Amino acid sequence: MAIDVTREYVSHGGLTIHLRPIPGRLINLAISRLEEELRSEGLPLDPPTYEIPAFGSSTVSVPLAEDLLEVEDDPEETERRKTVWKAHQEALAKLSKESSKATQSALLGLGARFNMPADEEWLTEVEWVTNGAPVPENPIDRRVFFLLHYALTDMEVQIVVGQLQMMSVGMMASESDVASFRGGFQGKMARGLRAAIAAFNEGDEEEQMDSEPDAPGSTSDDGLEVDAEAMGLDE
């Protein structure tokens, strides 16, 4: 039986918002797409590298780290490393900022459900205050714009986004689904462990059998009958 994970939030302005979780994979896909776009723009998201001697006269490129920026007796290489490292850090900061914005937009656009008021109830005021700033035409973008720039305070945006994030983390399965998965997973682990132990013990027993003396009346590897009592092995 599925669990109802929707919640309700009422803003200080009286707007009732029904919150629902959204798949985390969808957000990850949006962030991956954003990263691809930034890479296509030439942003150095991957760590810069520097060369170290290898075999003969060849060199190998290895990732640069913050504690490797200073190169003794080589100010030119030091400056190069500092420059590329700074550019890399700025690219990562931009990716982080844009990822946060994309996550916020995805959560509000898909996870916040409410009755959108008619344009004349709010758009006229927004256009007047912003001196005609453009408002998105896309209906989802328009709803996000409405929440961010008109309906909610900054604190309320943080509250709503925070709740949506927490809800989306646990929306993948119901409690019974999780319990069933855990049971199945633990069962597979237990069976695998038992099989490994059995295989180990079987191999150990074969090794012990190979090293143990032959029983009375048994035949040795060379075909001769072994008398354990005569050899003093029969207790």
C-alpha positions in Angstrom: 0.0 0.0 0.0 1.5 3.3 -1.1 2.1 6.0 1.6 0.7 9.5 1.1 3.7 11.7 1.3 2.2 15.0 0.2 2.2 17.9 2.7 0.5 21.3 2.8 2.2 24.6 3.4 0.3 27.9 3.8 2.3 31.1 3.2 2.1 34.3 5.2 0.1 35.7 2.2 -2.4 32.9 2.5 -1.3 30.8 -0.5 -1.9 27.1 0.1 0.8 24.9 -1.5 0.5 21.2 -1.8 4.0 19.7 -1.6 4.9 16.4 -3.2 8.2 14.7 -3.7 9.8 14.4 -7.1 12.3 11.8 -8.3 15.9 12.6 -7.4 17.0 11.0 -10.7 15.2 13.7 -12.5 17.1 16.4 -10.6 20.4 14.6 -11.3 19.5 14.4 -15.0 19.0 18.2 -15.0 22.3 18.8 -13.2 24.1 16.5 -15.6 22.6 18.4 -18.5 23.7 21.6 -17.0 27.3 20.3 -16.5 27.4 19.3 -20.2 26.3 22.8 -21.2 29.0 24.4 -19.1 31.6 22.1 -20.5 30.5 23.0 -24.0 31.1 26.6 -23.1 34.7 25.8 -22.3 34.5 26.0 -18.5 37.4 24.0 -16.9 35.4 21.7 -14.6 38.0 19.0 -14.6 41.1 19.5 -12.4 44.0 21.0 -14.3 47.2 18.9 -14.7 50.9 19.3 -14.7 53.7 17.1 -16.1 56.0 14.9 -14.2 59.0 12.9 -15.7 58.3 9.3 -16.6 60.4 6.7 -18.3 63.2 8.0 -20.5 62.3 11.4 -21.9 58.5 11.0 -21.6 56.2 12.7 -19.1 52.9 11.9 -17.5 50.0 14.3 -16.8 48.8 14.2 -13.2 46.0 16.2 -11.5 47.0 19.4 -9.9 46.1 20.1 -6.2 46.1 23.3 -4.1 49.2 22.2 -2.2 51.1 21.8 -5.5 50.8 25.3 -6.9 54.2 26.5 -5.7 57.1 25.2 -7.8 60.6 25.9 -6.3 62.9 27.9 -8.6 60.2 28.1 -11.4 58.1 31.2 -11.0 56.7 30.8 -14.5 55.3 27.4 -13.8 54.0 28.6 -10.4 52.1 31.4 -12.1 50.7 29.0 -14.7 49.5 26.6 -12.0 47.9 29.4 -10.0 46.1 30.7 -13.0 44.6 27.4 -14.2 43.7 26.5 -10.6 41.9 29.7 -10.0 39.9 29.2 -13.3 39.1 25.7 -12.2 37.8 26.8 -8.8 35.7 29.6 -10.4 34.2 27.0 -12.8 33.3 24.7 -9.9 31.7 27.6 -8.1 29.6 28.5 -11.1 28.5 24.8 -11.5 27.6 24.7 -7.8 25.6 27.9 -8.1 23.8 26.9 -11.3 23.1 23.4 -9.9 21.5 24.9 -6.8 19.3 27.2 -9.0 18.3 24.2 -11.2 17.5 22.1 -8.2 15.4 24.9 -6.7 13.5 25.4 -10.0 12.9 21.7 -10.4 11.5 21.3 -6.9 9.3 24.3 -7.1 8.2 23.7 -10.6 7.2 20.0 -10.1 6.8 19.6 -6.4 4.8 22.7 -5.4 1.1 22.5 -6.5 -1.2 25.5 -6.0 -4.0 27.3 -7.7 -2.3 29.9 -9.9 -4.1 33.2 -9.8 -5.2 35.0 -12.9 -2.5 37.3 -14.5 -4.5 40.4 -13.7 -4.3 39.6 -10.0 -0.5 39.8 -9.8 1.2 40.4 -13.1 0.2 44.0 -13.3 1.9 44.7 -9.9 5.0 42.8 -10.9 5.3 44.7 -14.2 4.8 48.0 -12.3 7.4 47.3 -9.7 10.0 46.0 -12.1 9.3 48.5 -14.8 8.2 45.9 -17.3 10.7 43.1 -16.5 10.0 40.0 -18.7 7.9 37.2 -17.2 8.4 33.7 -18.5 5.8 32.4 -21.0 6.4 28.7 -20.2 3.7 27.7 -17.7 6.0 25.9 -15.3 8.6 28.7 -15.4 5.8 31.1 -14.8 4.7 29.3 -11.7 8.2 29.2 -10.4 8.6 32.9 -11.1 5.3 33.6 -9.3 6.5 31.8 -6.2 10.0 33.2 -6.1 9.2 36.8 -7.0 5.7 37.4 -5.8 4.1 34.8 -3.5 6.8 33.8 -1.1 9.4 35.5 1.1 13.0 34.4 0.9 12.6 32.5 4.2 9.4 30.8 2.9 11.3 29.8 -0.3 14.0 28.1 1.9 11.3 26.3 4.0 9.4 25.0 1.0 12.5 24.0 -0.9 13.9 22.3 2.2 10.7 20.3 2.8 10.6 19.2 -0.8 14.2 18.1 -0.7 13.6 16.0 2.5 10.4 14.5 1.0 12.1 13.6 -2.3 14.8 11.7 -0.5 12.3 9.3 0.9 9.8 9.0 -2.0 11.4 6.1 -3.8 9.4 3.4 -2.0 6.9 2.7 0.7 7.8 1.3 4.1 6.7 -2.2 3.0 8.7 -1.9 -0.2 11.8 -1.0 1.8 11.3 -3.8 4.2 10.8 -6.3 1.3 13.9 -5.0 -0.4 16.0 -5.3 2.8 14.7 -8.8 3.4 15.5 -9.9 -0.1 18.9 -8.2 -0.1 19.9 -9.6 3.3 18.7 -13.1 2.1 20.9 -12.9 -1.0 23.8 -11.8 1.1 23.3 -14.6 3.6 23.0 -17.2 0.8 26.1 -15.9 -0.9 28.0 -15.9 2.4 26.9 -19.5 3.1 28.0 -20.6 -0.4 31.4 -19.0 0.0 31.9 -20.6 3.4 30.8 -24.0 2.1 33.2 -23.7 -0.8 36.0 -22.7 1.5 35.3 -25.6 3.9 35.0 -28.0 1.0 38.4 -27.0 -0.3 39.8 -27.1 3.3 38.5 -30.6 3.8 40.0 -31.8 0.5 43.3 -30.3 1.5 43.2 -32.1 4.9 42.2 -35.4 3.2 45.2 -35.1 1.0 47.5 -34.5 3.9 46.0 -37.2 6.3 47.5 -40.7 6.4 45.6 -43.4 4.7 43.3 -45.5 6.8 44.1 -49.2 7.7 43.7 -51.4 4.6 43.5 -48.4 2.3 45.7 -48.0 -0.7 48.3 -45.3 -1.1 48.9 -43.2 -4.1 51.5 -45.7 -5.4 49.0 -48.6 -5.2 50.5 -50.3 -2.1 48.3 -51.3 0.8 49.0 -49.3 4.0 49.0 -51.0 7.4 48.3 -48.2 9.8 48.7 -50.3 12.9 52.1 -51.5 11.8 53.1 -47.9 11.2 51.9 -46.9 14.7 49.2 -44.7 13.3 46.2 -46.7 14.6 45.2 -45.4 18.0 
